[in-house]
Amino acid sequence: MRVRMRPAMARALVLGLLASGVVLALPGVASADTEVTEDAAATDTAVAVFTADPGDGLTELSARDAAALETAEARAEADPTDLAPPYYDALTGRVAAPVLTTASPTKVAYAAGSIAVPSVDPDEQGVDESVPGESSVKETDAVAPLSAPRAADVPAFPVLYYPATPRVTYSLAQLAAARDEVLSAGLAGSEHMYSAYIDAPGNRVVVEASGVTQGMRLALAVRYGTRMVALRLTPGENAGEIQARHNDTSPFYGGARMGPDGCTIGFSWTHEGQRYFITAGHCTSLNQNVYMNGYSSAVGKVIDDNWANASGSTKINGASYYSGDLSLVKMNSGYSTFPRVYTGGPTSNTSRVVGGISSRAPKTGDRYCTGGSTKGTICDWKVTSVNVTVKYSDGTVARNMTKGTKHGHCTAPGDSGGPIFTINSAGKIIAKGIHSGGGGGGGDHYTGALESPCREYFTDIRLAEKILPGIIKRY
């Protein structure tokens, strides 16, 4: 007589066998340690596996679509138990603001409500590829930065935008909880898992892994069900590492090397008339003195950061959310920063002034540049996922990050803390974030081998202004 097990019974049996260390070897069923090397659909007991790059085919959103998506995201964050993560649907050319299948008509109406969006792009998103800027005598702090209007304050005639409201299974709260937990849940194969992000169009969490086994598929299904989570197989890849110019002099520009251990200054910062700069939290420790190459005395001191050096991102200043990888350094007397960012190679003396910050959070498809003391300016990055949880090679976990990819030369150790930016038509830097870490590009950081795509993770600059005292200094 042939016995047919119910899915729930099969999952219970699988879990018991995995926990006991028994290798599963039922007839017609792959054992738990069987390697998975290609796409596999979800089953009653295992999550799906796919290999496609989610960055392929992504295009930069128009100002209207990006603004509508920003508002839809804010609505979902305000009601995370009934609304799901929004996204731009390339097939319909429209922002989708999903709601749960159980949501009331009132919730649906809230998600579908009209959104006033600008008719022009206040940031002029996109990268001017003629990146090197002015090459001149270094400006001093005696030249007072002008108070330029924020990009969000640029007047534009609004138009109304109406999002679609498809019905889905999982809410923002459910997906965010799975994303934040999965890398540290101690599941089978967790040593291969290095990144987790919400795939809004798929209404699921995608876990990126350098290798996949049948046991990983089963363990994820037991914990989250077979449809909430999927595995993306990236053979041989991982998140890379935390990536901790030439000698520089005060006032310091963004992109300068922060020595002697080696990270990079992000942007000049101001609070209550005092001088600061921001960099990556993993580059520093709270209350630590900060030095620059060529200076025997400390140029500043860390007064705030959101990184526990043994574990990763922490919640600070009473916040209920994680804010990436940030550190705020207050300058000592006699030292200062200036709102410029070095451009060009790591030993160049060209720079551009900082005109402001991005008027919105990063969106998939956005193009941008990185600046670092090791690799200099690298452009043609493309955002492929947002609100990412990433586990670096040293085991620390960065949360609420943005991931970008590109082909060609990659960032390298020493670039941590550096500026993420675009350049507007006036030739000014528009601040977008602070670089944390990355990898890829083959086996050599410094030659930029082309065999594999570069991966880069950064903290949204708007999170910095939200969680740290003060604002970015602009010219």
C-alpha positions in Angstrom: 0.0 0.0 0.0 1.3 3.4 -0.9 1.1 6.1 1.8 0.8 9.7 0.8 1.9 12.2 3.4 0.2 15.6 3.8 2.5 18.6 3.3 2.5 19.5 7.0 3.5 15.9 7.9 6.3 16.0 5.4 7.6 19.3 6.8 7.5 17.9 10.3 9.4 14.8 9.2 12.0 16.9 7.4 12.5 19.2 10.3 13.0 16.3 12.7 15.5 14.6 10.4 17.5 17.9 10.0 17.5 18.5 13.7 18.8 15.0 14.4 21.5 15.2 11.8 20.1 12.4 9.8 20.7 12.7 6.0 17.4 12.5 4.2 17.4 9.7 1.7 13.8 8.9 1.0 13.0 7.3 -2.5 12.6 10.0 -5.1 13.5 12.8 -2.6 16.8 14.7 -2.7 18.9 14.4 0.5 19.3 17.5 2.7 22.9 18.0 1.7 22.2 17.7 -2.1 23.7 20.7 -3.8 21.2 22.8 -5.9 22.9 24.4 -8.9 20.0 25.7 -11.0 16.6 27.3 -10.8 14.0 25.3 -8.8 10.3 26.1 -8.3 8.8 26.1 -4.8 7.2 22.9 -3.7 5.0 21.9 -0.7 8.1 21.5 1.4 10.9 23.7 -0.1 11.3 27.4 -1.1 12.1 28.4 -4.7 15.7 29.0 -6.0 16.6 31.3 -8.9 19.8 32.5 -10.5 18.7 35.6 -12.6 20.2 38.9 -11.7 17.4 41.2 -10.4 19.4 44.2 -11.7 19.1 43.2 -15.3 16.6 45.4 -17.1 16.1 47.9 -14.3 15.8 51.5 -15.6 15.9 54.8 -13.8 12.5 56.0 -12.8 11.1 59.3 -14.0 10.7 62.1 -11.4 6.9 61.5 -11.3 7.2 57.7 -10.8 9.9 58.1 -8.2 7.9 60.7 -6.2 4.8 58.6 -6.4 6.7 55.5 -5.2 8.2 57.6 -2.3 4.7 58.5 -1.1 3.4 55.0 -1.5 6.3 53.7 0.6 5.5 56.2 3.3 1.9 55.0 3.4 3.0 51.4 3.7 5.4 52.3 6.6 2.5 54.1 8.3 0.3 51.0 8.0 2.6 48.0 7.7 0.2 45.4 8.9 -2.4 45.9 6.1 -0.2 47.3 3.3 2.7 45.6 1.4 5.9 47.1 0.0 5.1 49.2 -3.1 7.0 49.0 -6.4 7.1 50.3 -9.9 5.5 48.0 -12.4 7.4 48.3 -15.7 4.7 46.3 -17.5 2.0 48.8 -16.7 4.2 51.9 -16.4 2.6 52.6 -13.0 3.4 52.4 -9.3 1.7 49.5 -7.5 0.7 49.9 -3.9 -0.3 46.4 -2.8 -2.7 45.6 0.0 -3.4 42.4 1.8 -6.2 40.2 0.6 -7.8 40.7 4.0 -7.6 44.5 3.9 -10.8 46.5 4.4 -12.2 48.9 1.7 -10.9 51.8 3.8 -7.3 50.5 3.6 -7.6 49.9 -0.1 -8.9 53.5 -0.6 -6.0 54.8 1.5 -3.4 52.9 -0.6 -5.1 54.0 -3.9 -5.4 57.7 -3.0 -4.1 60.3 -5.4 -0.5 61.5 -5.0 0.7 65.0 -5.9 4.0 64.6 -7.8 6.3 67.2 -9.3 6.2 67.8 -13.1 10.0 68.1 -13.1 12.9 66.3 -11.4 14.1 68.5 -8.5 17.4 66.5 -8.2 18.0 66.0 -11.9 18.8 62.4 -11.1 21.5 60.8 -13.2 25.2 61.1 -13.5 27.2 63.6 -15.5 30.0 61.3 -16.7 32.4 64.3 -17.1 33.1 63.8 -13.4 36.4 65.6 -12.8 35.5 69.1 -11.7 37.5 72.2 -10.8 41.2 71.9 -10.3 42.4 75.0 -8.4 43.9 76.3 -5.2 42.1 74.6 -2.4 39.3 76.7 -0.9 39.6 77.5 2.8 37.0 77.6 5.5 37.3 81.4 5.4 34.9 81.2 2.4 31.5 80.8 4.0 29.3 78.2 2.3 26.2 79.7 0.8 22.8 78.4 2.0 21.5 76.8 -1.2 17.8 75.7 -1.2 17.2 72.0 -0.7 16.2 70.2 -3.8 12.9 69.4 -2.3 12.2 73.1 -2.0 12.6 73.8 -5.7 9.2 74.9 -7.0 7.4 72.6 -9.5 3.8 72.4 -10.6 2.3 69.2 -9.1 0.2 66.7 -11.0 -1.9 63.9 -9.6 -0.8 60.3 -9.7 -3.0 57.3 -8.9 -1.3 54.0 -7.9 -2.7 50.5 -8.6 -3.6 48.3 -5.6 -3.1 44.6 -6.3 -4.0 42.1 -3.5 -1.1 40.1 -2.0 -0.5 37.6 0.8 2.3 39.2 2.9 2.4 42.6 4.6 5.3 44.9 4.9 5.6 44.0 8.6 5.7 40.3 7.9 8.3 40.6 5.1 10.5 43.1 7.1 10.5 40.8 10.1 11.7 37.8 7.9 14.3 40.0 6.2 15.8 41.3 9.5 15.9 37.8 11.0 16.9 35.3 8.4 20.6 35.9 8.2 21.0 35.4 12.0 18.4 32.7 12.6 21.0 29.9 12.6 19.3 27.9 9.8 20.9 25.2 7.8 23.3 26.7 5.3 23.4 30.1 7.0 27.1 30.3 6.4 26.4 30.7 2.6 23.7 33.4 3.1 25.0 36.9 2.9 22.2 39.2 1.9 18.4 39.5 2.3 16.0 42.1 0.8 12.3 42.5 0.0 11.4 41.7 -3.5 8.3 43.9 -3.6 6.9 42.7 -7.0 7.2 39.1 -5.9 5.8 39.9 -2.4 8.6 37.9 -0.8 12.0 38.1 0.8 15.0 37.1 -1.4 18.0 35.6 0.4 21.2 35.7 -1.6 23.6 32.8 -1.1 26.9 31.7 -2.5 25.8 28.1 -2.4 22.4 26.3 -2.0 21.5 22.9 -0.7 18.2 21.1 -0.5 18.5 21.4 3.3 18.6 25.2 3.0 15.4 25.1 1.0 13.7 22.9 3.5 14.8 24.8 6.5 13.6 28.1 5.1 10.3 26.6 4.2 9.8 25.2 7.7 10.4 28.6 9.3 8.7 30.9 6.8 6.5 28.8 4.6 7.3 28.0 1.0 6.2 31.3 -0.6 7.4 34.1 1.7 11.1 33.5 1.1 13.1 32.5 -2.0 16.8 31.8 -2.5 18.9 33.5 -5.1 22.0 31.4 -6.0 25.1 33.4 -6.7 27.9 30.8 -7.0 31.1 31.9 -5.4 29.9 35.3 -4.5 29.4 37.0 -1.1 28.7 40.5 0.2 32.4 41.2 0.3 33.9 43.1 3.1 33.6 46.2 5.1 36.0 48.5 3.2 37.9 50.3 5.9 43.5 59.8 -1.7 46.3 61.2 -1.1 47.5 63.0 2.1 45.1 65.9 2.7 45.1 69.1 4.6 42.5 71.1 6.6 39.8 72.0 5.5 39.1 68.4 4.5 36.9 67.5 1.5 34.7 64.5 1.0 36.8 61.6 -0.4 39.9 62.4 1.6 41.7 59.6 3.4 40.9 59.3 7.1 44.1 57.8 8.5 46.2 56.2 9.6 44.2 53.0 9.5 42.4 54.1 6.3 38.8 54.9 5.6 37.3 57.9 3.8 35.6 61.1 4.7 32.0 61.3 3.4 30.6 64.8 3.5 31.1 67.9 5.5 28.5 68.4 8.2 27.2 71.2 10.4 25.3 71.4 13.7 24.6 74.5 15.7 27.4 76.4 13.9 30.0 73.7 14.7 32.1 71.8 12.1 31.7 68.0 11.6 32.1 65.3 9.0 30.3 62.0 8.5 31.8 58.6 7.6 31.0 54.9 8.1 30.3 53.7 11.6 32.5 50.6 11.3 35.5 52.9 10.7 35.3 54.3 14.2 34.2 53.8 17.8 32.2 56.2 20.0 34.4 58.8 21.7 37.4 57.8 19.6 39.9 60.4 18.5 40.2 60.7 14.7 43.5 61.3 12.9 44.4 62.2 9.4 47.5 61.3 7.4 50.3 63.9 8.0 48.8 65.1 11.3 50.3 64.0 14.7 47.4 65.4 16.7 43.8 64.3 16.5 41.7 66.4 14.1 38.4 65.4 15.7 36.4 63.1 17.9 33.5 60.6 17.3 30.4 62.0 19.0 27.8 59.6 17.6 27.7 56.3 15.6 25.3 53.5 15.0 27.7 50.5 14.7 28.6 47.9 17.2 32.1 46.8 16.1 31.4 43.2 17.0 27.9 42.8 15.5 27.0 45.6 13.1 24.1 48.1 12.9 22.5 49.3 16.1 19.5 51.5 16.9 20.5 54.8 18.2 19.2 58.1 19.6 15.9 56.5 20.7 15.0 55.3 17.1 12.8 52.2 16.5 14.6 51.5 13.3 18.2 50.7 12.0 20.0 53.5 10.1 22.8 51.7 8.3 26.4 52.3 9.0 27.2 55.9 10.1 29.6 57.9 12.3 29.6 61.6 13.1 33.0 63.3 13.9 33.2 66.7 15.5 36.3 68.7 14.4 38.8 69.9 17.0 39.8 73.6 17.2 42.1 74.5 14.3 40.6 71.9 11.9 37.6 72.1 9.6 35.9 70.6 6.6 34.5 72.2 3.4 31.5 71.2 1.3 33.4 69.8 -1.6 34.0 66.2 -2.8 37.2 65.1 -4.6 36.6 63.7 -8.0 38.7 61.7 -10.5 41.4 59.3 -9.4 42.6 58.6 -5.9 45.5 61.1 -6.2 43.6 63.8 -8.1 43.2 67.4 -6.9 39.9 68.0 -8.8 36.7 68.5 -6.8 33.1 69.7 -7.0 31.0 71.7 -4.5 28.2 70.0 -2.7 24.9 71.6 -3.7 22.5 69.6 -1.5 21.1 66.2 -0.7 18.8 63.9 -2.7 15.2 64.9 -2.3 14.1 61.3 -2.0 15.3 57.9 -0.8 17.2 55.7 -3.3 15.0 53.7 -5.8 15.9 50.7 -7.9 17.3 51.8 -11.2 18.9 55.0 -9.8 22.4 55.7 -11.2 25.2 57.1 -9.0 28.9 57.5 -8.3 31.1 56.4 -5.4 34.1 58.3 -4.1 36.9 56.7 -2.1 40.4 57.3 -0.9 41.6 54.0 -2.5 39.8 53.9 -5.8 38.8 57.5 -6.4 35.5 58.2 -8.3 33.7 55.3 -9.8 30.4 56.0 -11.7 27.8 53.9 -13.6 26.6 52.2 -10.4 22.9 51.2 -10.5 20.7 50.6 -7.4 19.3 47.0 -7.5 17.7 46.7 -4.1 16.8 48.9 -1.1 16.3 48.3 2.6 18.8 45.4 2.5 20.2 43.4 5.4 23.7 42.3 4.5 26.2 40.0 6.3 29.8 40.9 5.6 32.7 38.4 5.5 33.7 39.3 9.1 30.2 38.3 10.4 28.9 41.8 11.1 25.4 42.6 9.8 24.5 46.0 8.3 20.8 46.8 8.2 18.7 49.3 6.2 21.2 49.4 3.4 21.0 50.1 -0.3 22.7 47.8 -2.8 24.2 48.8 -6.1 26.0 46.8 -8.9 28.1 47.5 -11.9 30.6 45.9 -14.2 34.3 46.9 -14.3 36.3 48.5 -11.6 35.0 48.1 -8.0 35.4 49.8 -4.7 38.1 48.4 -2.4 39.3 48.5 1.2 39.8 52.0 2.4 36.8 53.4 0.5 34.5 52.9 3.5 32.8 56.1 4.6 33.2 57.7 1.2 30.5 59.8 -0.5 27.7 58.4 -2.7 26.5 61.0 -5.1 25.1 62.2 -8.4 26.0 65.4 -10.3 23.4 67.8 -11.5 23.4 70.0 -14.6 25.0 72.8 -12.7 28.0 70.6 -12.0 27.3 70.3 -8.3 27.4 67.2 -6.1 24.0 65.9 -4.9 24.6 63.8 -1.9 23.0 60.3 -1.9 24.7 58.2 0.7 27.7 56.9 2.6 29.6 53.9 1.4 29.9 50.9 3.7 31.3 47.9 1.9 31.3 45.6 -1.2 33.1 43.2 -3.3 33.2 41.5 -6.7 35.1 42.4 -9.8 37.1 39.2 -9.9 39.9 38.2 -7.5 41.7 41.5 -7.4 40.2 44.7 -5.8 42.9 46.9 -7.3 43.1 45.8 -10.9 39.3 45.7 -11.2 39.0 42.4 -13.0 35.9 42.1 -15.1 34.9 38.5 -14.5 32.1 39.2 -11.9 29.9 42.2 -11.2 30.8 44.7 -8.5 28.6 44.9 -5.5 28.4 48.0 -3.3 26.3 48.8 -0.1 25.6 52.3 1.2 23.5 54.2 3.8 20.9 56.6 2.4 22.1 60.2 3.3 18.5 61.0 4.4 18.8 58.4 7.1 21.9 60.3 8.3 20.1 63.6 8.5 17.2 61.9 10.2 19.2 60.1 12.9 22.2 62.3 13.6 22.2 65.8 14.9 22.7 68.4 12.2 22.6 68.4 8.4 25.0 68.1 5.5 26.9 71.3 4.7 26.2 72.6 1.3 27.5 75.4 -0.9 
